[in-house]
Amino acid sequence: MNSIISQYAVLDQLSIGVFIVDAEFNIQFWNTWMANSSQLSAENVVGQSLFNLYPQLINSRLNHALIASKEQKLPSVLSRVFNASPLPLFNQAKQLIKQSITVKPASMCESCSIIQVIDVSNAVAREKALEKQVLERQRAEAAKSAFLANMSHEIRTPLNGVIGMLELVADEPLSDKLQQFLQIASNSAESLLFIINDILDFSKIEAGKVDIDPVEFELLTFFEDIIASFIPAANKKAISLIFDSSHLETTLVRADKQRVRQILVNLLSNAIKFTEQGEVVVEVYLQKIDSQTAQLVCKVLDTGIGIEAHVIAKLFEPFQQSDSSISRRFGGTGLGLAIAKQLCHLMGGELTLSSKVGKGSCFEFEILLVTENIPSSQQFLHTSRCLIAESNRTQSALLQKQLETWGATVIRTFDSTQTGLALAANPRFDHLFIAEKLFLANKIFINTWQKEQQGQVIVLQDHWQESLDKYNTWHLTKPLFKTQILSVLHKHRPRNTVSLPKTASAKQTANTSRNHQCILVVEDNPINQIVAKECLKKLGYQYAVVEHGQAALDYLNTHPTPQINLILMDCQMPIMDGFTATAKIRAGEATEFYQHIPILALTANVIESERERCLQIGMNDFLAKPISLDILASLLDKWLMAKIQQVN
């Protein structure tokens, strides 16, 4: 045995513990590291039973590992998870050593086992420190989320009172001077809300609290609706707003509709804000990736002030604008582009910028989305000849590209002389697209041409003018949308605009049969109670108001017949919050009549997790403060429509 053990003498030089036991578990070798760490010299331990030396090891995992090594010749590794220090070993600082132990048969001694002990104290300490950091980070994220939720609530609650009251006062009879003052106050409040939303959105992105919620929607009309909402702002600055969808087929897609809207609205707002003259062009198309996935590419081009090259890189950083004078002149937080870029990243895309000072800028964003098979463009104008008479060369070129996509042969002119010569030289045009100014300057000649050739005259208007109704023409209002062009070409409705039908506003539909419906408002803030009551009164609803969840339960239980048709439930209230009250109503604690009543969350917390919590607890929908009268009307109609129709 001694001759065999002597061959292991080299193990004395190792900086790890090594000892050897025989078949009876007597110690045959004890290296220097083990002697120093155990304070037991080799002379004192060699020949002794391991279990006499350390009785606590009897029936331990080390005991079972030694049996497996002797009888089955199997190696074992003892996890420190169960016992980090099975042997009483200490370092120079007299601290208990955390150990990783390996047991395996000794190759030069058939009946022996060799045990290797490694000091893993530092690794264990690092793991514990990492675990502590993770816990601290989780606590910090939870605190940040709670802070965001609280800030959202605390800021939006008074802002709801400001915006709500201003919207209500706007419908009252006021002098022109007071109306002007009111408009300034309303615009200022909306600007404040925009800034608050930017800050909260950026904070949510930084905290990783933004979730992507894909829904199915129709892409073309989605873009047209957003661009249409910017027509007043563009007209106010006499800027041409142009939409190029010539390569975008009408198709269903699946993506986060609200986040795409947020990106586009930010880019369009900036383009119009920083463009004093010229035009803003939105170009959109899809690039197919596979049978189910496509890349949406959207470009927003303007003829604005432009951006210097050295500024572009930092423009997407938070709180950055091209220079300090921009913030003083145009306002804004400098967060919009940072938020838009982060949202693009979350949807598998990118946001880039190219620009020349004094020439304008081009912002381009790309995102991934799920799409149906994109149909090929129909060549329904393949036998048609079209003349475009339009002085705006960009608008004219894009209309030509669209018509040629549909198979038409197109000629363009840019003034009255060119238009007259084109019609005289070759009058056989099926469709004449002509700018309003050119039409009015040549209306007699064009009417004569129309009667002789039976061609369709489509007047392109900057604004809708009823004065053109007396002419036998069709009208399109700029910016030109593909759906509108298709409608006028297919339907040929004379003397009638083909603008998309507008839905009735909340104010127009306020006096329907809503007076048969009663809404219970559960809200603790006195100012917000007034806003809610006045909004409901303006919409024609009856209402009742209570100040917390327990009061709501008491009210419902004392009105057992279904006198209440819907509940507007604030979420954060004293005594009983909206979540608890909703859970109790759904559990039948407000009588069975109201167990399935529509409940709409009325909250100043716009964090996505808050929305999910509302729906999970049993609420039907979510209304964020400040309350918009039109949105409130839409949601109430949505959930009460069946009852309204029954009353009617």
KEVEX-335160 format. One record per residue (C-alpha): residue number from 1; residue in three letters; x, y, z. Coordinates in steps of 0.02 Angstrom, whole numbers. Each point is the difference from the previous one (the first is absolute). Example, Ala and Ser with C-alpha at 12.3 -4.5 7.8 and 13.67 -1.06 7.14 Angstrom:
% KEVEX-335160
<1 "Ala" <615 -225 390>>
<2 "Ser" <69 172 -33>>
% end
This chain:
% KEVEX-335160
<1 "Met" <0 0 0>>
<2 "Asn" <142 119 45>>
<3 "Ser" <82 -24 -170>>
<4 "Ile" <-164 42 -86>>
<5 "Ile" <-34 151 109>>
<6 "Ser" <177 65 -29>>
<7 "Gln" <-42 17 -184>>
<8 "Tyr" <-131 130 50>>
<9 "Ala" <130 109 89>>
<10 "Val" <-8 124 -145>>
<11 "Leu" <-176 42 62>>
<12 "Asp" <83 88 147>>
<13 "Gln" <46 141 -119>>
<14 "Leu" <-179 37 -53>>
<15 "Ser" <-99 149 64>>
<16 "Ile" <-153 -107 25>>
<17 "Gly" <-41 -131 132>>
<18 "Val" <32 -183 -41>>
<19 "Phe" <-12 -152 114>>
<20 "Ile" <-12 -188 -28>>
<21 "Val" <-97 -132 99>>
<22 "Asp" <8 -189 -14>>
<23 "Ala" <-143 -128 -7>>
<24 "Glu" <-32 21 187>>
<25 "Phe" <-1 191 -21>>
<26 "Asn" <164 19 94>>
<27 "Ile" <100 152 -55>>
<28 "Gln" <157 -49 -98>>
<29 "Phe" <52 169 -69>>
<30 "Trp" <-30 179 60>>
<31 "Asn" <81 137 -102>>
<32 "Thr" <73 163 66>>
<33 "Trp" <-153 106 -51>>
<34 "Met" <-114 -116 103>>
<35 "Ala" <121 9 148>>
<36 "Asn" <5 191 -4>>
<37 "Ser" <-189 18 -22>>
<38 "Ser" <-49 -130 132>>
<39 "Gln" <139 43 124>>
<40 "Leu" <35 -188 4>>
<41 "Ser" <170 -62 -60>>
<42 "Ala" <20 -153 -110>>
<43 "Glu" <89 -91 143>>
<44 "Asn" <-154 21 110>>
<45 "Val" <-131 -56 -125>>
<46 "Val" <79 -133 -113>>
<47 "Gly" <-59 -171 57>>
<48 "Gln" <-155 69 88>>
<49 "Ser" <-177 -32 -58>>
<50 "Leu" <-75 149 -91>>
<51 "Phe" <-162 -26 96>>
<52 "Asn" <88 -7 168>>
<53 "Leu" <87 162 -42>>
<54 "Tyr" <-162 80 -63>>
<55 "Pro" <-151 -93 73>>
<56 "Gln" <-120 123 -80>>
<57 "Leu" <43 -79 -169>>
<58 "Ile" <-83 -166 45>>
<59 "Asn" <-150 -27 -117>>
<60 "Ser" <43 162 -86>>
<61 "Arg" <4 25 -189>>
<62 "Leu" <190 -18 10>>
<63 "Asn" <-23 -168 86>>
<64 "His" <-115 -61 -140>>
<65 "Ala" <120 65 -133>>
<66 "Leu" <144 -99 77>>
<67 "Ile" <-106 -160 1>>
<68 "Ala" <-44 28 -184>>
<69 "Ser" <184 26 -41>>
<70 "Lys" <52 -160 90>>
<71 "Glu" <-138 -117 -55>>
<72 "Gln" <-53 66 -170>>
<73 "Lys" <159 92 -51>>
<74 "Leu" <-107 156 -35>>
<75 "Pro" <63 179 20>>
<76 "Ser" <-110 128 92>>
<77 "Val" <-8 189 12>>
<78 "Leu" <-76 69 159>>
<79 "Ser" <-106 154 -37>>
<80 "Arg" <29 143 119>>
<81 "Val" <-184 44 -16>>
<82 "Phe" <-45 -124 138>>
<83 "Asn" <150 27 113>>
<84 "Ala" <132 126 -51>>
<85 "Ser" <120 -52 141>>
<86 "Pro" <-11 -187 42>>
<87 "Leu" <178 0 70>>
<88 "Pro" <55 121 139>>
<89 "Leu" <134 87 -103>>
<90 "Phe" <54 180 27>>
<91 "Asn" <101 129 -97>>
<92 "Gln" <137 111 70>>
<93 "Ala" <-131 125 59>>
<94 "Lys" <-78 -139 104>>
<95 "Gln" <-156 2 -111>>
<96 "Leu" <-89 -162 -44>>
<97 "Ile" <44 -52 -177>>
<98 "Lys" <-140 -33 -125>>
<99 "Gln" <45 -163 -85>>
<100 "Ser" <-27 -93 -163>>
<101 "Ile" <42 -185 29>>
<102 "Thr" <35 -134 -130>>
<103 "Val" <16 -186 44>>
<104 "Lys" <68 -129 -123>>
<105 "Pro" <90 -168 2>>
<106 "Ala" <189 14 16>>
<107 "Ser" <78 -65 -161>>
<108 "Met" <155 -73 84>>
<109 "Cys" <-89 -78 149>>
<110 "Glu" <-147 -114 -37>>
<111 "Ser" <-75 12 174>>
<112 "Cys" <32 186 26>>
<113 "Ser" <-97 159 -36>>
<114 "Ile" <73 170 -31>>
<115 "Ile" <-93 153 64>>
<116 "Gln" <31 173 -76>>
<117 "Val" <-52 157 95>>
<118 "Ile" <-4 171 -89>>
<119 "Asp" <-22 165 90>>
<120 "Val" <-150 85 -87>>
<121 "Ser" <-29 132 133>>
<122 "Asn" <33 142 -123>>
<123 "Ala" <-117 -75 -131>>
<124 "Val" <-137 -23 130>>
<125 "Ala" <25 180 58>>
<126 "Arg" <-12 62 -180>>
<127 "Glu" <-160 -100 -26>>
<128 "Lys" <-77 71 157>>
<129 "Ala" <51 176 -50>>
<130 "Leu" <-77 -29 -172>>
<131 "Glu" <-159 -66 79>>
<132 "Lys" <-5 154 111>>
<133 "Gln" <24 113 -150>>
<134 "Val" <-141 -88 -93>>
<135 "Leu" <-116 20 149>>
<136 "Glu" <49 182 19>>
<137 "Arg" <-28 30 -186>>
<138 "Gln" <-170 -84 11>>
<139 "Arg" <-45 108 150>>
<140 "Ala" <60 155 -93>>
<141 "Glu" <-104 -46 -154>>
<142 "Ala" <-151 -31 109>>
<143 "Ala" <27 167 86>>
<144 "Lys" <21 85 -168>>
<145 "Ser" <-160 -78 -66>>
<146 "Ala" <-93 53 156>>
<147 "Phe" <71 176 -18>>
<148 "Leu" <-55 8 -183>>
<149 "Ala" <-174 -59 43>>
<150 "Asn" <-12 125 142>>
<151 "Met" <69 144 -103>>
<152 "Ser" <-119 -41 -143>>
<153 "His" <-145 3 121>>
<154 "Glu" <53 157 94>>
<155 "Ile" <35 102 -158>>
<156 "Arg" <-147 -58 -105>>
<157 "Thr" <-130 19 137>>
<158 "Pro" <10 191 11>>
<159 "Leu" <32 11 -187>>
<160 "Asn" <-163 -92 -29>>
<161 "Gly" <-88 140 93>>
<162 "Val" <87 135 -103>>
<163 "Ile" <-27 -76 -173>>
<164 "Gly" <-173 -64 42>>
<165 "Met" <-62 168 61>>
<166 "Leu" <76 92 -148>>
<167 "Glu" <-87 -119 -120>>
<168 "Leu" <-166 27 88>>
<169 "Val" <19 190 2>>
<170 "Ala" <40 0 -187>>
<171 "Asp" <-182 -43 -38>>
<172 "Glu" <-68 146 101>>
<173 "Pro" <-46 167 -81>>
<174 "Leu" <154 109 18>>
<175 "Ser" <64 160 -80>>
<176 "Asp" <132 -13 -135>>
<177 "Lys" <132 64 121>>
<178 "Leu" <-44 -131 131>>
<179 "Gln" <-4 -136 -134>>
<180 "Gln" <176 52 -51>>
<181 "Phe" <59 -7 181>>
<182 "Leu" <-83 -169 21>>
<183 "Gln" <83 -68 -157>>
<184 "Ile" <171 55 65>>
<185 "Ala" <-33 -85 167>>
<186 "Ser" <-59 -160 -87>>
<187 "Asn" <152 -5 -114>>
<188 "Ser" <115 26 149>>
<189 "Ala" <-84 -141 97>>
<190 "Glu" <14 -117 -149>>
<191 "Ser" <184 45 -19>>
<192 "Leu" <27 -39 184>>
<193 "Leu" <-85 -168 -22>>
<194 "Phe" <109 -37 -151>>
<195 "Ile" <158 37 102>>
<196 "Ile" <-61 -107 146>>
<197 "Asn" <-38 -145 -117>>
<198 "Asp" <175 13 -76>>
<199 "Ile" <83 -6 171>>
<200 "Leu" <-106 -145 60>>
<201 "Asp" <24 -96 -162>>
<202 "Phe" <189 22 8>>
<203 "Ser" <2 -54 182>>
<204 "Lys" <-103 -155 -41>>
<205 "Ile" <119 -46 -141>>
<206 "Glu" <151 25 112>>
<207 "Ala" <-81 -110 133>>
<208 "Gly" <-40 -134 -129>>
<209 "Lys" <-187 19 33>>
<210 "Val" <-56 26 -180>>
<211 "Asp" <-86 -151 -75>>
<212 "Ile" <-35 -23 -186>>
<213 "Asp" <-183 -43 -31>>
<214 "Pro" <-27 -57 -181>>
<215 "Val" <-174 17 -72>>
<216 "Glu" <-69 -25 -175>>
<217 "Phe" <-40 159 -98>>
<218 "Glu" <-11 68 -177>>
<219 "Leu" <163 89 -39>>
<220 "Leu" <-52 120 -138>>
<221 "Thr" <-149 79 88>>
<222 "Phe" <103 4 161>>
<223 "Phe" <129 113 -82>>
<224 "Glu" <-132 104 -90>>
<225 "Asp" <-93 34 163>>
<226 "Ile" <158 57 90>>
<227 "Ile" <57 112 -142>>
<228 "Ala" <-175 73 -16>>
<229 "Ser" <8 57 181>>
<230 "Phe" <149 111 -45>>
<231 "Ile" <-87 90 -144>>
<232 "Pro" <-55 150 108>>
<233 "Ala" <177 25 68>>
<234 "Ala" <75 -8 -176>>
<235 "Asn" <-133 116 -73>>
<236 "Lys" <31 125 140>>
<237 "Lys" <182 15 -57>>
<238 "Ala" <-45 -11 -186>>
<239 "Ile" <105 -159 -14>>
<240 "Ser" <-42 -135 -128>>
<241 "Leu" <-32 -167 88>>
<242 "Ile" <26 -145 -121>>
<243 "Phe" <-25 -187 25>>
<244 "Asp" <86 -126 -116>>
<245 "Ser" <-80 -171 19>>
<246 "Ser" <19 -50 -183>>
<247 "His" <98 -156 46>>
<248 "Leu" <-106 -45 152>>
<249 "Glu" <-140 -121 -40>>
<250 "Thr" <-156 -5 107>>
<251 "Thr" <43 -138 120>>
<252 "Leu" <-30 -62 176>>
<253 "Val" <151 -1 117>>
<254 "Arg" <32 -45 180>>
<255 "Ala" <107 117 106>>
<256 "Asp" <-12 115 151>>
<257 "Lys" <-116 128 -78>>
<258 "Gln" <13 129 139>>
<259 "Arg" <191 -4 4>>
<260 "Val" <11 19 -190>>
<261 "Arg" <-120 146 15>>
<262 "Gln" <108 76 138>>
<263 "Ile" <156 -8 -111>>
<264 "Leu" <-86 73 -153>>
<265 "Val" <-88 138 97>>
<266 "Asn" <166 53 78>>
<267 "Leu" <89 7 -168>>
<268 "Leu" <-143 91 -87>>
<269 "Ser" <-17 125 143>>
<270 "Asn" <186 40 -12>>
<271 "Ala" <-4 14 -190>>
<272 "Ile" <-143 126 1>>
<273 "Lys" <70 92 151>>
<274 "Phe" <170 29 -81>>
<275 "Thr" <-62 36 -177>>
<276 "Glu" <-45 181 -38>>
<277 "Gln" <-31 -20 -186>>
<278 "Gly" <-3 -137 -130>>
<279 "Glu" <-66 -174 35>>
<280 "Val" <-2 -151 112>>
<281 "Val" <-7 -170 -87>>
<282 "Val" <-41 -166 81>>
<283 "Glu" <53 -153 -100>>
<284 "Val" <-45 -175 55>>
<285 "Tyr" <23 -175 -72>>
<286 "Leu" <25 -182 51>>
<287 "Gln" <150 -110 -35>>
<288 "Lys" <-46 -184 5>>
<289 "Ile" <116 -110 105>>
<290 "Asp" <-93 -165 -5>>
<291 "Ser" <-179 -65 -17>>
<292 "Gln" <-51 73 169>>
<293 "Thr" <122 140 37>>
<294 "Ala" <34 168 -82>>
<295 "Gln" <100 154 39>>
<296 "Leu" <-99 161 7>>
<297 "Val" <101 147 -66>>
<298 "Cys" <-63 177 31>>
<299 "Lys" <90 160 -50>>
<300 "Val" <-48 174 58>>
<301 "Leu" <83 132 -110>>
<302 "Asp" <-9 188 26>>
<303 "Thr" <70 160 -73>>
<304 "Gly" <33 72 172>>
<305 "Ile" <150 76 87>>
<306 "Gly" <107 -158 -10>>
<307 "Ile" <125 -66 127>>
<308 "Glu" <190 13 3>>
<309 "Ala" <95 -164 -23>>
<310 "His" <90 7 168>>
<311 "Val" <-167 19 91>>
<312 "Ile" <-88 -150 -80>>
<313 "Ala" <88 -132 107>>
<314 "Lys" <-53 77 165>>
<315 "Leu" <-176 47 -58>>
<316 "Phe" <-67 -171 51>>
<317 "Glu" <68 18 176>>
<318 "Pro" <-121 51 139>>
<319 "Phe" <-30 187 27>>
<320 "Gln" <98 48 -156>>
<321 "Gln" <-48 125 -135>>
<322 "Ser" <107 67 -142>>
<323 "Asp" <39 156 102>>
<324 "Ser" <-67 92 152>>
<325 "Ser" <-88 131 -107>>
<326 "Ile" <-111 -138 -71>>
<327 "Ser" <-73 -35 172>>
<328 "Arg" <-28 184 33>>
<329 "Arg" <-81 29 -171>>
<330 "Phe" <-100 -159 -27>>
<331 "Gly" <-13 -78 174>>
<332 "Gly" <5 -186 38>>
<333 "Thr" <94 -113 119>>
<334 "Gly" <124 -76 -121>>
<335 "Leu" <-67 -172 47>>
<336 "Gly" <-110 -36 -151>>
<337 "Leu" <134 -69 -116>>
<338 "Ala" <83 -100 140>>
<339 "Ile" <-168 -80 37>>
<340 "Ala" <-37 -32 -185>>
<341 "Lys" <169 -84 -26>>
<342 "Gln" <-22 -111 153>>
<343 "Leu" <-174 -51 -59>>
<344 "Cys" <71 -45 -171>>
<345 "His" <129 -110 85>>
<346 "Leu" <-137 -86 102>>
<347 "Met" <-90 -40 -164>>
<348 "Gly" <155 -70 -85>>
<349 "Gly" <42 155 -100>>
<350 "Glu" <100 161 -7>>
<351 "Leu" <-22 188 -15>>
<352 "Thr" <127 98 -104>>
<353 "Leu" <22 179 -61>>
<354 "Ser" <81 87 -148>>
<355 "Ser" <-1 189 -12>>
<356 "Lys" <75 155 -80>>
<357 "Val" <-4 169 83>>
<358 "Gly" <-119 115 -92>>
<359 "Lys" <-62 -140 -113>>
<360 "Gly" <-100 -112 117>>
<361 "Ser" <3 -170 84>>
<362 "Cys" <-52 -179 -31>>
<363 "Phe" <-46 -109 148>>
<364 "Glu" <-20 -184 -44>>
<365 "Phe" <-64 -134 117>>
<366 "Glu" <-13 -187 -30>>
<367 "Ile" <-92 -129 104>>
<368 "Leu" <-43 -183 -20>>
<369 "Leu" <-182 -54 -11>>
<370 "Val" <-105 -150 -44>>
<371 "Thr" <-94 19 -163>>
<372 "Glu" <-120 -89 -115>>
<373 "Asn" <57 -42 -176>>
<374 "Ile" <23 166 -90>>
<375 "Pro" <-107 0 -158>>
<376 "Ser" <72 62 -163>>
<377 "Ser" <-62 169 -57>>
<378 "Gln" <-154 -7 -113>>
<379 "Gln" <24 76 -173>>
<380 "Phe" <-179 65 -11>>
<381 "Leu" <56 159 -93>>
<382 "His" <101 -90 -133>>
<383 "Thr" <-104 78 -141>>
<384 "Ser" <-19 171 80>>
<385 "Arg" <90 163 -41>>
<386 "Cys" <19 126 140>>
<387 "Leu" <54 182 1>>
<388 "Ile" <67 75 162>>
<389 "Ala" <-1 191 6>>
<390 "Glu" <84 44 165>>
<391 "Ser" <131 132 39>>
<392 "Asn" <68 -96 151>>
<393 "Arg" <124 -114 -86>>
<394 "Thr" <19 -118 147>>
<395 "Gln" <-187 -27 14>>
<396 "Ser" <-13 -17 -189>>
<397 "Ala" <140 -129 -9>>
<398 "Leu" <-72 -106 140>>
<399 "Leu" <-174 2 -79>>
<400 "Gln" <79 -51 -166>>
<401 "Lys" <92 -145 86>>
<402 "Gln" <-163 -59 80>>
<403 "Leu" <-101 8 -162>>
<404 "Glu" <137 -89 -97>>
<405 "Thr" <1 -136 134>>
<406 "Trp" <-182 -29 -50>>
<407 "Gly" <49 -9 -185>>
<408 "Ala" <-45 175 -61>>
<409 "Thr" <93 102 -129>>
<410 "Val" <38 168 80>>
<411 "Ile" <48 173 -63>>
<412 "Arg" <42 143 119>>
<413 "Thr" <-16 189 -19>>
<414 "Phe" <42 137 124>>
<415 "Asp" <-91 159 -56>>
<416 "Ser" <-152 60 -98>>
<417 "Thr" <92 17 -166>>
<418 "Gln" <71 -176 5>>
<419 "Thr" <-169 -71 52>>
<420 "Gly" <-93 88 -142>>
<421 "Leu" <128 -58 -128>>
<422 "Ala" <-7 -180 62>>
<423 "Leu" <-191 -6 -10>>
<424 "Ala" <-1 82 -171>>
<425 "Ala" <135 -111 -73>>
<426 "Asn" <-73 -165 59>>
<427 "Pro" <-170 22 83>>
<428 "Arg" <-33 -186 27>>
<429 "Phe" <33 -8 187>>
<430 "Asp" <-108 -109 111>>
<431 "His" <44 90 161>>
<432 "Leu" <60 177 31>>
<433 "Phe" <75 32 171>>
<434 "Ile" <15 189 15>>
<435 "Ala" <49 117 141>>
<436 "Glu" <-140 115 58>>
<437 "Lys" <89 160 -53>>
<438 "Leu" <33 -67 -175>>
<439 "Phe" <-180 -58 -14>>
<440 "Leu" <-73 168 49>>
<441 "Ala" <116 89 -121>>
<442 "Asn" <-57 -112 -145>>
<443 "Lys" <-173 -56 54>>
<444 "Ile" <-91 52 -160>>
<445 "Phe" <124 -90 -112>>
<446 "Ile" <1 -154 113>>
<447 "Asn" <-191 -8 8>>
<448 "Thr" <-6 6 -189>>
<449 "Trp" <131 -137 -11>>
<450 "Gln" <-95 -106 125>>
<451 "Lys" <-164 12 -96>>
<452 "Glu" <84 -46 -163>>
<453 "Gln" <112 -141 63>>
<454 "Gln" <-103 -65 148>>
<455 "Gly" <159 -6 103>>
<456 "Gln" <1 -1 188>>
<457 "Val" <61 162 81>>
<458 "Ile" <71 -21 175>>
<459 "Val" <42 163 88>>
<460 "Leu" <142 -8 126>>
<461 "Gln" <-42 118 143>>
<462 "Asp" <108 65 141>>
<463 "His" <-161 25 99>>
<464 "Trp" <-178 -56 -31>>
<465 "Gln" <-98 135 -94>>
<466 "Glu" <-187 -16 -23>>
<467 "Ser" <7 132 -138>>
<468 "Leu" <62 -135 -120>>
<469 "Asp" <-159 -101 22>>
<470 "Lys" <-80 91 -147>>
<471 "Tyr" <126 -76 -119>>
<472 "Asn" <-13 -177 -66>>
<473 "Thr" <159 -55 88>>
<474 "Trp" <64 -119 130>>
<475 "His" <103 63 146>>
<476 "Leu" <151 -64 95>>
<477 "Thr" <68 93 150>>
<478 "Lys" <188 -1 31>>
<479 "Pro" <94 -95 58>>
<480 "Leu" <-56 -128 -129>>
<481 "Phe" <-36 -170 76>>
<482 "Lys" <-3 -160 -100>>
<483 "Thr" <-169 -53 69>>
<484 "Gln" <-77 165 -55>>
<485 "Ile" <77 -9 -174>>
<486 "Leu" <-65 -177 -21>>
<487 "Ser" <-173 54 57>>
<488 "Val" <-13 143 -125>>
<489 "Leu" <66 -105 -143>>
<490 "His" <-115 -147 36>>
<491 "Lys" <-159 87 54>>
<492 "His" <4 160 -105>>
<493 "Arg" <-108 99 119>>
<494 "Pro" <-25 174 -74>>
<495 "Arg" <6 158 103>>
<496 "Asn" <43 -95 157>>
<497 "Thr" <158 -13 102>>
<498 "Val" <69 -173 30>>
<499 "Ser" <78 43 166>>
<500 "Leu" <-19 -141 124>>
<501 "Pro" <-162 19 98>>
<502 "Lys" <22 83 167>>
<503 "Thr" <-73 -81 153>>
<504 "Ala" <-114 105 107>>
<505 "Ser" <90 85 143>>
<506 "Ala" <-52 -19 180>>
<507 "Lys" <-81 170 -4>>
<508 "Gln" <-103 -41 -155>>
<509 "Thr" <-69 -161 74>>
<510 "Ala" <-26 60 177>>
<511 "Asn" <-188 15 -14>>
<512 "Thr" <-42 -179 -49>>
<513 "Ser" <-96 -120 112>>
<514 "Arg" <140 3 129>>
<515 "Asn" <-115 83 127>>
<516 "His" <-70 -173 35>>
<517 "Gln" <172 -60 58>>
<518 "Cys" <70 33 174>>
<519 "Ile" <186 -2 40>>
<520 "Leu" <72 -25 175>>
<521 "Val" <160 103 23>>
<522 "Val" <115 -67 136>>
<523 "Glu" <130 138 27>>
<524 "Asp" <77 76 157>>
<525 "Asn" <69 162 -74>>
<526 "Pro" <-131 140 11>>
<527 "Ile" <64 90 -157>>
<528 "Asn" <1 -159 -102>>
<529 "Gln" <-176 -37 63>>
<530 "Ile" <-57 166 -74>>
<531 "Val" <90 -36 -166>>
<532 "Ala" <-80 -173 -12>>
<533 "Lys" <-173 66 43>>
<534 "Glu" <8 143 -126>>
<535 "Cys" <66 -115 -137>>
<536 "Leu" <-141 -124 29>>
<537 "Lys" <-127 140 7>>
<538 "Lys" <64 69 -166>>
<539 "Leu" <-11 -173 -77>>
<540 "Gly" <-179 -18 60>>
<541 "Tyr" <22 -134 133>>
<542 "Gln" <-74 -9 173>>
<543 "Tyr" <127 -28 139>>
<544 "Ala" <32 -32 184>>
<545 "Val" <164 35 91>>
<546 "Val" <81 -86 150>>
<547 "Glu" <172 31 73>>
<548 "His" <76 -174 26>>
<549 "Gly" <-23 -186 -33>>
<550 "Gln" <-96 -41 160>>
<551 "Ala" <-122 141 -37>>
<552 "Ala" <-24 -75 -173>>
<553 "Leu" <-44 -170 74>>
<554 "Asp" <-120 82 122>>
<555 "Tyr" <-84 99 -139>>
<556 "Leu" <-22 -152 -112>>
<557 "Asn" <-70 -104 144>>
<558 "Thr" <-128 134 41>>
<559 "His" <-54 11 -183>>
<560 "Pro" <-33 -186 -33>>
<561 "Thr" <-91 24 -165>>
<562 "Pro" <116 35 -148>>
<563 "Gln" <-7 190 12>>
<564 "Ile" <186 17 -36>>
<565 "Asn" <54 -51 -176>>
<566 "Leu" <189 26 11>>
<567 "Ile" <133 46 129>>
<568 "Leu" <146 120 -23>>
<569 "Met" <120 -65 133>>
<570 "Asp" <151 97 62>>
<571 "Cys" <140 -118 51>>
<572 "Gln" <89 89 143>>
<573 "Met" <-120 56 138>>
<574 "Pro" <-1 0 191>>
<575 "Ile" <-102 -124 104>>
<576 "Met" <-21 -121 -147>>
<577 "Asp" <90 14 -167>>
<578 "Gly" <-74 -37 -170>>
<579 "Phe" <84 -170 -18>>
<580 "Thr" <-75 -66 163>>
<581 "Ala" <-171 72 -41>>
<582 "Thr" <1 -78 -174>>
<583 "Ala" <49 -170 70>>
<584 "Lys" <-143 8 125>>
<585 "Ile" <-125 51 -134>>
<586 "Arg" <54 -144 -111>>
<587 "Ala" <-17 -116 151>>
<588 "Gly" <-182 50 17>>
<589 "Glu" <18 108 156>>
<590 "Ala" <-99 140 -84>>
<591 "Thr" <-148 -114 -41>>
<592 "Glu" <-13 -113 -152>>
<593 "Phe" <-76 143 -102>>
<594 "Tyr" <169 87 -9>>
<595 "Gln" <117 -149 -4>>
<596 "His" <34 19 -186>>
<597 "Ile" <-26 189 -18>>
<598 "Pro" <127 87 -115>>
<599 "Ile" <139 79 105>>
<600 "Leu" <121 122 -81>>
<601 "Ala" <162 41 92>>
<602 "Leu" <18 187 25>>
<603 "Thr" <181 26 47>>
<604 "Ala" <145 121 -10>>
<605 "Asn" <124 -145 -6>>
<606 "Val" <41 -39 -182>>
<607 "Ile" <132 -134 35>>
<608 "Glu" <-35 -154 -107>>
<609 "Ser" <1 -113 153>>
<610 "Glu" <-141 107 72>>
<611 "Arg" <-106 -33 -154>>
<612 "Glu" <34 -187 13>>
<613 "Arg" <-43 1 185>>
<614 "Cys" <-165 88 -35>>
<615 "Leu" <-50 -129 -129>>
<616 "Gln" <56 -148 107>>
<617 "Ile" <-101 58 150>>
<618 "Gly" <-158 4 -106>>
<619 "Met" <-14 175 -72>>
<620 "Asn" <-59 10 -180>>
<621 "Asp" <102 145 -67>>
<622 "Phe" <125 136 45>>
<623 "Leu" <-20 190 -9>>
<624 "Ala" <155 102 39>>
<625 "Lys" <-5 173 77>>
<626 "Pro" <-9 138 -57>>
<627 "Ile" <-171 -48 -67>>
<628 "Ser" <-34 37 -183>>
<629 "Leu" <-184 32 -32>>
<630 "Asp" <4 -88 -169>>
<631 "Ile" <92 -153 68>>
<632 "Leu" <-118 -9 150>>
<633 "Ala" <-150 8 -119>>
<634 "Ser" <73 -137 -110>>
<635 "Leu" <32 -118 146>>
<636 "Leu" <-170 28 77>>
<637 "Asp" <-86 -29 -167>>
<638 "Lys" <104 -157 -24>>
<639 "Trp" <-57 -79 163>>
<640 "Leu" <-178 69 5>>
<641 "Met" <-45 -12 -185>>
<642 "Ala" <-111 -152 19>>
<643 "Lys" <-102 83 138>>
<644 "Ile" <-10 164 -96>>
<645 "Gln" <-67 -92 -152>>
<646 "Gln" <-130 -89 108>>
<647 "Val" <-60 167 70>>
<648 "Asn" <-10 73 -174>>
% end
